[in-house]
């Protein structure tokens, strides 16, 4: 094992499509405003820890960059 693997936390791997989704949307997104494919991307990003679901289950909110690991 290399030293940088021990010191650095593993990053989040994003596809180009997921990266474009993050860049093209606001910090808070209503789930009802998304198209079918965008909803699939949003669910994947929630699973990866990039977004979190609001308490009312109607919006997803981008997590702070400090709280999540850096993307690869």
N, C-alpha and C positions, 0 to 999 in steps of 0.2 A: 504494500500500500504506500502511496506517495504522501508526502507531508501536506501538500495542498488539499488532498482528499480528507485528511484528518482535521485540518483547520477550517476549511470551508464547508458550509452546509450544502447539501445537494440543491440545485436550482430546479425551477419548474420548467419543463420542456413544453413550449407552445408551438403549434403549427402556424404557418403563415396566415391561414384563415382565421385562427383565434386571435392572432396579433392584430390583424386588420379590424376584427370585431371590436377589440378593446380600444383601438385608436379612433374608430368612427363613432363610438357611443359615449354618452355622458357618464358621469360618475354613478348616477342612479338611473336604472332602466325599469320601466314598467313591463312586466312579462306579457301583458295583453297587447302591447304594441309591437311585439316581435313576430316576424314571419316564422314558418315552421323550421327552416334550416337555422335561423338565428336562435330559436329556442333550444335546439339541440346543442349549438355551440355554447349558449349561456349555461345550460345544465352541465356540460363538460367543464367549463371554467369554474363553476361552483364546486364540482368534485375535486378539481385541482387546487382549490383554495385561493383563486384569484378574486372571485366574487363571493358574497355571502347573501343569503336570502333574508329579507326583512321579516319582522315578527308577524306581519299580517299576510305573508306569503304572496304578495302582489308585486313586489319589486325585488331587484337584485342590486346590491351596492358594492362598488369596487372597494376592496380592502386597501388600507394604506400600504404604500410600498415598503415602509419600515417594518411592518408586521409580517410581510410575506417574504419568502426567499427570492433572490434575484433570478429572473428567467434566463434560461440558456439559449 
